[in-house]
Amino acid sequence: MLSFIVRRFIQMIIVLLGATFVLFACLFVLPGDPVGSIAGSDRARDPAVIAELQRRYNLDKPLPVQYGAFLWRLGHGDLGEDYSQRRSVNEILAPKVVNSAKLAGVAILIDVSLGIFAGIIAAVLRYSFWDVLITLLTTIAIGFPVFVIGLLLQQIFALKFSWFPLFGMNNGLSSYVLPATTIALVDAALVARLMRGTLLEVLRADYVRTATAKGLPRRIVLTRHAMRNAVIPVLTYLGISFGGFLSGALITEAIFNWDGIGLALVVAIQQQNNPIIVGIVAYSVVIFVVINLIVDLAYAALDPRIRLA
């Protein structure tokens, strides 16, 4: 297990370095004038001002030097300074990370409860009306883009019925319902399909047939034998999904004006604010690789054969 953890940790470092370097390279070659966006007015576009801003933010240095400086700061927990606000990126992103994490927590609860429950019903009542209905609804949900789902929820439940606020996050728990549902709905449909497929496969396994032949009640066979094994790949997928939720739902946060890192990324791209962009992407990469590491370790603990992979 120790060697498995070391291998996964090394892979995590390589992924982080590769992702941040590719991001730096893309920002370096893309057209645009981040210095001009910093300077603002024509009066501030004095060559001396431009040169000072380039020196201050290392924009006059070649790409390897800029990347090396970023890695040095990242190793000390510093994501740099925001261009427009002249504030620490850490200070700016901290409350936005909390807001995205709260939304992700509600979304994963909806995802788990709705997806797993629907998948179990569809598998247990295979080929019944409920199975057909769940399959149809999940297929429709998977086919809808996220922004369409968000706009439909706003139109129906916010504008027509006024049950929930249209956007923003200052109305208590009701503010979370529509954006969290928008994030979770497509993923819950995928979880339901995965849960149905894995549970049906487990129900056909020999040990389940043996438990049934021994006269155990169907409820005991389902909960103690089938469910415990069928839910493992589902939980693995949910762990990765939760990492995606924590990384910020860019489209959903923009639609609902949710003050999280997804909305911050949209604004930063519009302003060519590279420190914010790099900071958010670095945070997202760290979240993904850490969640993947945790999922791999959990899987290895459950199935020792994976440690040898």
C-alpha positions in Angstrom: 0.0 0.0 0.0 2.9 2.4 0.8 4.4 2.0 -2.7 1.0 2.5 -4.2 0.5 5.8 -2.3 4.0 6.9 -3.4 3.3 6.1 -7.1 -0.1 8.0 -7.0 1.5 11.0 -5.2 4.2 11.2 -7.9 1.5 11.0 -10.6 -0.4 13.8 -8.8 2.7 16.1 -8.9 3.3 15.3 -12.6 -0.3 16.1 -13.5 -0.2 19.4 -11.5 3.1 20.5 -13.2 1.8 19.5 -16.7 -1.6 21.2 -16.4 -0.1 24.5 -15.0 2.6 24.6 -17.7 0.1 24.0 -20.5 -2.0 26.8 -19.1 1.0 29.2 -18.9 1.9 28.4 -22.4 -1.6 29.0 -23.7 -1.8 32.3 -21.8 1.6 33.3 -23.2 0.7 32.8 -26.9 -2.9 33.9 -26.8 -3.6 37.4 -28.3 -4.5 40.2 -25.8 -3.0 42.9 -23.8 -3.2 42.2 -20.0 -0.9 45.1 -19.3 -3.3 47.4 -21.2 -6.2 46.1 -19.1 -4.2 46.8 -16.0 -3.3 50.4 -17.1 -6.9 51.2 -17.8 -7.2 54.8 -19.1 -5.2 56.3 -21.9 -3.4 58.6 -19.5 -2.1 55.5 -17.7 -0.7 54.0 -20.9 2.6 55.9 -20.5 5.5 53.7 -21.6 7.1 54.1 -18.2 3.9 52.9 -16.5 3.6 50.0 -18.9 7.2 49.0 -18.3 6.7 49.3 -14.5 3.6 47.1 -14.6 5.4 44.5 -16.8 8.3 44.4 -14.3 6.0 44.2 -11.3 4.1 41.2 -12.6 7.1 39.6 -14.4 5.4 40.0 -17.8 8.6 41.2 -19.3 10.3 37.9 -18.6 10.3 34.8 -20.9 7.8 32.0 -20.3 10.1 29.6 -18.4 11.1 32.4 -15.9 7.4 33.3 -15.4 6.5 29.7 -14.8 9.5 29.2 -12.4 8.4 32.2 -10.4 4.8 30.8 -10.3 6.0 27.4 -9.1 8.1 29.1 -6.4 5.1 31.1 -5.1 2.9 28.1 -5.4 5.3 26.1 -3.3 4.9 28.7 -0.6 1.1 28.8 -0.9 1.1 32.1 -2.8 -1.0 32.4 -6.0 0.2 35.9 -6.8 -1.5 39.3 -7.0 -4.7 40.3 -8.9 -4.0 42.7 -11.7 -7.1 44.9 -11.3 -7.7 45.0 -7.6 -4.0 44.9 -6.5 -4.9 42.3 -3.9 -3.7 38.8 -3.1 -5.3 36.1 -5.3 -5.5 33.9 -2.2 -7.5 36.6 -0.4 -9.8 37.1 -3.4 -10.5 33.4 -4.0 -10.9 32.3 -0.4 -14.6 33.4 0.0 -15.4 32.3 -3.5 -14.0 28.8 -2.8 -16.2 28.6 0.3 -19.3 29.6 -1.8 -18.6 27.0 -4.4 -17.9 24.4 -1.8 -21.3 25.1 -0.2 -23.1 24.8 -3.5 -21.1 21.6 -4.3 -22.2 20.1 -1.0 -25.9 20.6 -1.7 -25.4 19.4 -5.3 -23.7 16.2 -4.3 -26.5 15.5 -1.8 -29.1 15.8 -4.6 -26.9 13.8 -6.9 -26.5 10.9 -4.4 -30.0 10.7 -3.2 -31.7 11.1 -6.5 -29.3 9.1 -8.7 -28.7 6.1 -6.4 -32.4 5.8 -5.4 -33.6 6.0 -9.1 -30.9 3.4 -10.1 -32.0 1.0 -7.4 -35.7 1.3 -8.3 -34.9 0.7 -12.0 -32.8 -2.3 -11.3 -35.1 -4.0 -8.7 -38.2 -3.4 -10.9 -36.5 -4.3 -14.1 -38.6 -3.9 -17.3 -41.5 -2.4 -15.2 -43.2 0.9 -15.8 -40.9 2.6 -13.3 -37.8 1.2 -15.0 -39.0 2.4 -18.4 -39.9 5.8 -16.9 -36.5 6.3 -15.1 -34.6 5.2 -18.2 -36.6 7.7 -20.4 -36.1 10.6 -17.9 -32.4 9.9 -17.4 -31.9 9.8 -21.2 -33.7 13.1 -21.6 -31.7 14.7 -18.8 -28.4 13.5 -20.2 -29.3 15.0 -23.6 -30.0 18.5 -22.2 -27.1 21.0 -21.9 -26.6 22.4 -18.4 -27.4 26.0 -19.4 -30.7 24.9 -20.9 -31.6 23.1 -17.6 -30.7 26.2 -15.6 -32.7 28.5 -17.8 -35.7 26.2 -17.7 -35.6 26.0 -13.9 -35.4 29.7 -13.6 -38.3 30.2 -16.0 -40.6 27.7 -14.3 -39.7 27.8 -10.6 -38.5 31.4 -10.2 -40.4 33.5 -12.8 -43.6 31.5 -13.2 -44.2 30.1 -9.7 -41.9 32.4 -7.7 -40.9 29.4 -5.5 -37.2 30.2 -5.5 -35.1 33.3 -6.1 -34.1 33.9 -9.7 -30.4 34.4 -9.0 -28.0 35.4 -6.2 -27.1 33.7 -2.9 -28.6 36.0 -0.3 -31.9 34.2 0.3 -30.8 31.4 2.6 -31.3 27.8 1.7 -33.8 28.6 -1.0 -30.9 30.2 -3.0 -29.2 26.9 -3.3 -32.1 24.8 -4.7 -32.1 25.9 -8.4 -28.3 26.2 -9.0 -27.6 22.9 -7.1 -30.3 21.1 -9.0 -28.9 22.4 -12.3 -25.4 21.1 -11.4 -26.6 17.8 -10.1 -29.4 16.8 -12.5 -27.3 15.5 -15.5 -24.9 13.9 -13.1 -27.7 12.2 -11.2 -29.0 10.8 -14.4 -25.6 9.3 -15.1 -25.4 7.9 -11.6 -28.9 6.3 -12.0 -27.8 4.6 -15.2 -24.6 3.4 -13.7 -26.3 2.2 -10.5 -28.9 0.3 -12.5 -26.3 -1.4 -14.7 -23.9 -2.4 -11.8 -26.7 -3.6 -9.6 -28.2 -5.8 -12.4 -24.8 -7.3 -13.0 -24.3 -8.0 -9.3 -27.8 -9.5 -9.0 -26.7 -12.1 -11.6 -23.6 -13.1 -9.7 -23.2 -16.6 -8.2 -22.9 -15.5 -4.6 -26.2 -13.6 -4.9 -27.9 -16.6 -6.4 -26.5 -18.7 -3.5 -27.8 -16.3 -0.9 -31.2 -16.4 -2.5 -31.1 -20.2 -2.8 -30.4 -20.4 1.0 -33.7 -18.8 1.6 -32.6 -15.3 2.7 -35.3 -12.6 2.3 -34.9 -10.6 -0.8 -34.4 -7.4 1.2 -31.4 -9.0 3.0 -29.9 -10.2 -0.2 -30.3 -6.8 -1.8 -28.9 -4.7 1.1 -26.2 -7.0 2.6 -24.9 -8.8 -0.5 -25.8 -7.0 -3.8 -25.8 -3.3 -2.7 -22.4 -3.4 -0.9 -20.7 -4.4 -4.1 -22.8 -2.6 -6.7 -22.3 0.8 -5.0 -18.4 0.7 -5.2 -18.0 1.9 -8.8 -20.9 4.4 -8.2 -19.1 5.9 -5.2 -15.9 6.1 -7.3 -17.7 8.1 -9.9 -19.4 10.3 -7.3 -16.0 11.1 -5.8 -14.8 12.4 -9.1 -18.0 14.3 -9.7 -17.7 15.9 -6.3 -14.2 17.1 -7.3 -15.7 18.7 -10.4 -18.4 20.4 -8.3 -15.8 21.7 -5.9 -13.8 23.1 -8.8 -16.7 25.4 -9.6 -19.6 25.1 -12.1 -18.7 27.9 -14.5 -21.9 27.9 -16.6 -24.2 27.4 -13.6 -22.6 30.1 -11.5 -22.7 32.5 -14.4 -26.4 31.8 -15.0 -27.4 32.2 -11.3 -24.8 35.0 -10.5 -23.3 32.8 -7.8 -20.3 34.4 -6.3 -18.0 31.3 -6.6 -14.9 30.5 -8.5 -16.7 29.6 -11.7 -18.1 33.1 -12.0 -14.7 34.5 -10.9 -13.1 32.6 -13.8 -15.6 34.1 -16.3 -14.8 37.6 -15.1 -11.1 37.0 -15.1 -11.1 35.7 -18.7 -13.1 38.8 -19.8 -10.5 41.0 -18.0 -7.5 39.0 -19.2 -6.6 38.7 -15.5 -4.0 35.9 -15.7 -3.2 35.6 -12.0 -6.9 34.8 -11.2 -7.1 32.4 -14.2 -4.0 30.5 -13.2 -5.0 30.5 -9.5 -8.4 29.0 -10.2 -7.1 26.4 -12.6 -4.3 25.5 -10.2 -6.9 25.1 -7.4 -9.1 23.0 -9.7 -6.2 20.7 -10.7 -5.3 20.2 -7.1 -8.9 19.4 -6.1 -9.1 16.8 -9.0 -5.9 15.1 -8.3 -6.5 14.9 -4.5 -10.0 13.6 -5.0 -8.7 11.0 -7.5 -5.9 10.0 -5.1 -8.5 9.5 -2.3 -10.7 7.5 -4.6 -7.8 5.4 -5.7 -6.7 4.7 -2.1 -10.3 3.8 -1.1 -10.5 1.5 -4.1 -7.2 -0.1 -3.3 -8.3 -0.7 0.3 -11.4 -2.4 -0.9 -9.8 -4.4 -3.7 -6.1 -5.4 -3.0 -5.6 -6.4 -6.6 -5.6 -2.7 -7.7 -2.5 -2.0 -5.6 -0.5 -4.1 -8.1 -1.8 -2.2 -11.1 
